[in-house]
C-alpha cells in the first residue's frame, strides 16, 4: 500500500490514471536529487526551513505569504522571481 500525505477520497480513485509498466520502469530509472532534474526539491526545503520554527504571517483573505517576507524568501530560492 502506498502512503500518501493526503488520502485520495474513494470517489476520486477511479478518475486517477494508472501507470503502465513502462512508465513505472521509467520513473524507477530516474535520478532525483536536490538539483536534478531541477532545483524544486532544494527550493521546497528552503521554504520549509524559512517557515520553521515559528511560521510566518499570511494574508487574511487568500492566506498567502505576507509581502514583508517575500523578498527575503525570494532571495533564497534557486531562481529568484524578482
Buried (B, 14 or more C-beta within 10 A) or exposed (E): EEEEEEEEEEEEEEEEEEEEEEEEEEEEEEEEEEEEEEBEBBBEEBEEEBEEEEEBEEEEEEEEBEEEBBEEBEEEBEEEEE
